[in-house]
Amino acid sequence: MRHKELLRFATLSIACLVTTMTASAQDQTVAQQLSILDERLNKLRADVDALQFNQQQVQQDIKQIQGQLEEVHHAGPSASANDLQALDARVRALDAAREADKKAIIDQLAKELATMGGAHGATPPSGSTDSTEHVVQKGETLTSIAKNCGVTIADLRKANDLTSDSLKVGQKLMIPPK
């Protein structure tokens, strides 16, 4: 009889040990996955920062060219039609480059979010006119969500029938089209 009790005790001990080891292995796997996601997120942030810097440069160039265009307009008849057309073409080219940078940022974010499997509950941005869903994460505010999604706070409130700015973790918000 005593051998059976020892056998049961040993079996329970082994089961507990296996369970603990399995939980520990799962924790390590989750930690590794989180580490990988953090690295990818940091790389994505750096890429977005670089694209935003490029966009700012383009915007500065546009302002400079617009200033030159104003000078040409004020110069009156001494400015040639070719000069005006050349400046106008440069403004349009820079504006197109700015729009391309903006699209590249959105596309890259969408691709990375899709790769992450929608990590942090965000729905990747899309070019469609349909609303998207966003799950509120810890630390997010209505202001930060509106800024990240490119919409106004008022639009978020209206789309979700919100009467205040308070949000709860896990709350689902509809992000209206831009």
Secondary structure, 3 states (H helix, E strand, C coil): CHHHHHHHHHHHHHHHHHHHHHHHHHHHHHHHHHHHHHHHHHHHHHHHHHHHHHHHHHHHHHHHHHHHHHHHHHHHHHCCHHHHHHHHHHHHHHHHHHHHHHHHHHHHHHHHHHHCCCHHHECCCCCCCCCEEEECCCCCCHHHHHHHHCCCHHHHHHHHCCCCCCCCCCCEEEECCC
